[in-house]
Amino acid sequence: MAKDKAFARLPGFRDFPPEELQIRSHVFESWRRISRRYGFQEYDGPPLEALELYTEKSGEEIVGQLYAFEDKGGREITLRPEMTPSLARILGERSRAMPKPIRWFTLPQLFRYERQQRGRLREHFQWNVDIVGEAGVGADAEILAVALDALRDLGLSQDDIVARVSDRRLLTAILTSLGVSPEAHPEAFEVVDKVEREERGKSLLRLRDGCGMSGAKAEDFLSLVGTGGLEDVHRLFGQDPGVAEALTDMRDYQEVLRRLGLGDFIQFDLRIVRGLAYYTGIVFEIFDRDREFRAICGGGRYDRLLELVGGEPLPATGFGMGDVVLTELLTDRGLLPDVSRDADLYLVSISPELRPLVHELARVHREKGRRVLYSLRSQSVKKQFSSASTEGARWVIILGPDEVKRGVAVVRDMASGTEAEVALQVLKAGEGLEGNEG
């Protein structure tokens, strides 16, 4: 290989040097901590799946967005673009024998072959949390509570983020009440999904021509979708049994979240519909309040997916939260941890003859759980102290011939610069730093 040969990182992918990995680990630790606090169990699956697992759910058009190929066995496979179909496949093999509800979470790396842009790469890590086997709104509320509590755990408050919640059943009932045929519902859902990004005139035209709404009904519907609250929906459509039932569920859902201390994070918003064929009930997306970033998280109820891939017909609800947008938001808010080096202890030997003692002390203090470093070869005392400073060492133990003969070593607190002699016998027991550890 030529010495000047350089290999570029693939577009849309990331490297994780130690400081970047520390940030990722910080987020992962929060995700795992909150998942376990809510009683969820962690699972995982293979990064390669059968292509059919995704075309069955999303249609053949999704293939253009995937890293799909034929393997050496002639199988059509793909790098997983999402995790929920894998969850459905895994549970399809064993859910009948499992107690319900099933509360699982996972932190997979996912891949999509799509245009790279802010907040969206060709790979990312995602926190997936799901409750399977419970149809009531208590499960829907619990799922959103998990997501919001993790964001709170990372330092975000109701001033930073908002969960916009809706219900596809409610929107379906409203459309039915307006006389829109079931065949036209997908078109109406697509209009609602794009209403914030599409010119109003185009949306009105699609509602009239594609959904059969009159001009007045289309105007009123768009106004309700854009600014209407639960009371507006009740006033206009509350006499419809389907609307009334969905409104009751939405109020119960919001009340559970209020009792969990999360009411200030919630905003009812009919514009949230999520995927056209995936979700079946209450849905949500979490955004930063200033809308400077893409959605941080999205999820909702999907009651038919397990059955679609051959599993037991179980109700389910869940969400996915990616690491890319979340890390951008945490960076913007100054909420990421200090990733500077932070060794606990650096051992400095003034003469090479003392290196065996360095190794002995390193072993003892590492067994105590401390992060311990020393020079791997003989160096000047100046260079050793420079390395201690670079590594962010909290203490330095200085081993000098005269001091060692007297059975002591010098311990320097690097923050204050103070020094004290400590008996070697104490240091060899892994002690002697405790007075400075508070």
NORUR-V230106 format. One record per residue. N is the residue number from 1. SS is DSSP state (~ for helix, > for strand, _ for the rest). OMEGA is omega as a letter, one per 20 degrees, with the letter a starting at -180 (NA if undefined). BURIAL is I if it has 24 or more other C-alpha atoms within 12 Angstrom, else O. Layout:
n = {N N}
ss = {SS SS}
omega = {OMEGA OMEGA}
burial = {BURIAL BURIAL}
//
This chain:
n = {1 2 3 4 5 6 7 8 9 10 11 12 13 14 15 16 17 18 19 20 21 22 23 24 25 26 27 28 29 30 31 32 33 34 35 36 37 38 39 40 41 42 43 44 45 46 47 48 49 50 51 52 53 54 55 56 57 58 59 60 61 62 63 64 65 66 67 68 69 70 71 72 73 74 75 76 77 78 79 80 81 82 83 84 85 86 87 88 89 90 91 92 93 94 95 96 97 98 99 100 101 102 103 104 105 106 107 108 109 110 111 112 113 114 115 116 117 118 119 120 121 122 123 124 125 126 127 128 129 130 131 132 133 134 135 136 137 138 139 140 141 142 143 144 145 146 147 148 149 150 151 152 153 154 155 156 157 158 159 160 161 162 163 164 165 166 167 168 169 170 171 172 173 174 175 176 177 178 179 180 181 182 183 184 185 186 187 188 189 190 191 192 193 194 195 196 197 198 199 200 201 202 203 204 205 206 207 208 209 210 211 212 213 214 215 216 217 218 219 220 221 222 223 224 225 226 227 228 229 230 231 232 233 234 235 236 237 238 239 240 241 242 243 244 245 246 247 248 249 250 251 252 253 254 255 256 257 258 259 260 261 262 263 264 265 266 267 268 269 270 271 272 273 274 275 276 277 278 279 280 281 282 283 284 285 286 287 288 289 290 291 292 293 294 295 296 297 298 299 300 301 302 303 304 305 306 307 308 309 310 311 312 313 314 315 316 317 318 319 320 321 322 323 324 325 326 327 328 329 330 331 332 333 334 335 336 337 338 339 340 341 342 343 344 345 346 347 348 349 350 351 352 353 354 355 356 357 358 359 360 361 362 363 364 365 366 367 368 369 370 371 372 373 374 375 376 377 378 379 380 381 382 383 384 385 386 387 388 389 390 391 392 393 394 395 396 397 398 399 400 401 402 403 404 405 406 407 408 409 410 411 412 413 414 415 416 417 418 419 420 421 422 423 424 425 426 427 428 429 430 431 432 433 434 435 436 437 438}
ss = {_ _ _ _ _ _ _ _ _ _ _ _ _ _ _ _ _ ~ ~ ~ ~ ~ ~ ~ ~ ~ ~ ~ ~ ~ ~ ~ ~ ~ ~ ~ ~ _ _ _ > > _ _ _ _ _ > > > _ ~ ~ ~ ~ ~ ~ ~ _ ~ ~ ~ ~ ~ ~ _ _ > > > _ _ _ _ _ > > > > _ _ _ _ ~ ~ ~ ~ ~ ~ ~ ~ ~ _ _ ~ ~ ~ _ _ _ _ > > > > > > > > > > _ _ _ _ _ > _ _ > _ _ > > > > > > > > > > _ _ _ _ ~ ~ ~ ~ ~ ~ ~ ~ ~ ~ ~ ~ ~ ~ ~ ~ ~ _ _ _ _ _ _ _ > > > > > > > ~ ~ ~ ~ ~ ~ ~ ~ ~ ~ _ _ _ _ ~ ~ ~ ~ ~ ~ ~ ~ ~ ~ ~ ~ ~ _ _ _ _ _ ~ ~ ~ ~ ~ ~ ~ ~ ~ ~ ~ ~ _ _ _ ~ ~ ~ ~ ~ ~ ~ ~ ~ ~ ~ ~ ~ _ _ ~ ~ ~ ~ ~ ~ ~ ~ _ _ _ ~ ~ ~ ~ ~ ~ ~ ~ ~ ~ ~ ~ ~ ~ ~ ~ ~ ~ ~ _ _ _ ~ ~ ~ > > > _ _ _ _ _ _ _ _ _ _ _ _ _ > > > > > > > _ _ _ _ _ _ _ _ > > > > > _ _ _ ~ ~ ~ ~ _ _ _ _ _ _ _ > > > > > > > ~ ~ ~ ~ ~ ~ ~ ~ ~ ~ _ _ _ _ _ _ _ _ _ _ _ _ > > > > > _ _ ~ ~ ~ ~ ~ ~ ~ ~ ~ ~ ~ ~ ~ ~ ~ ~ _ _ _ _ > > > _ _ _ _ _ _ ~ ~ ~ ~ ~ ~ ~ ~ ~ ~ _ _ _ _ > > > > > _ ~ ~ ~ ~ ~ _ _ > > > > > > _ _ _ _ _ > > > > > ~ ~ ~ ~ ~ _ _ _ _ _ ~ ~ ~ _ _}
omega = {a a a r r r r r r a r r a r r r a a r r r r r a r r a a r r a a a r a r r r r r a r r r a r r r r a a r a r r a a a a a a a r a a r a a r a a r r r r a r r a r r a a r r r r r a a r a a a a a a r a i r a a r r a a r a a r r a a r r a r a r r r r r a r r r a r a r r a a a r r r r a a r r r a a r r r r r r r a a r r a a r r r a r a a r r r r r r r r r r r r a r r a a r r r r r r r a a a r a a r a a r r r r r r r a a a r r r a a r r r a a r r r r a a a r a a r r r a a a a r r a r r a r r r r r a r r r a r r a r r r r a a a r a r r a a a a r a a a a a a a a r r r r r a r a a a r a r r r a r r a a r a a a a r a a r a r r a r a r a r r r a a a a a a r a r r a a a a r a r a r r a r r a r a a r a r a a a a r r r a r a r a a a r r r r a r a r r r a r a r r r r r r r r r r r r a r a r r r r a a r a a a a r r r r r r r r r a r a a a a r r a a r a r a r r a a r r a a a a r NA}
burial = {O O O O O O O O O O O O I O O O O O O O O O I I I I I I O I I I I I I O O I O I I I I I I O I I I I I I I I I O I I O O O O I O I I I I O O O O O O O O I I I I I I I I I I I I I I I I O O I O O O O O I I I I I I I I I I I I I O O O O O I I I I I I I I I I I I I I I I I I I I I I I I I I I I I I I I I I I I I I I I O I I I I I I I I I I I I I I I I I I I O I O O O I I I I I I I I I I I I O O O O O O O I I I I I I O I I I I O O O I I O O I I O I I I O O I I O O I I O O I O O O O I I I O I I O I I I O I I O I I O O O O I I O I I I I I I I I I I I I I I I I I I I I I I I I O O O O I I I I I I I I I I I I I I I I I O I I O I I I I I I I I I I I I I I I I I O O O O I I O O O O O I I I I I I I I I O O O I I O I I I O I I I O I I O O O I I I I I I O O O O O I O O I I O I I I O I I I I I I I I I I O O O I O O O I I I I I I I O O O O O O I I I I O O I I O I I I I O O O O O}
//
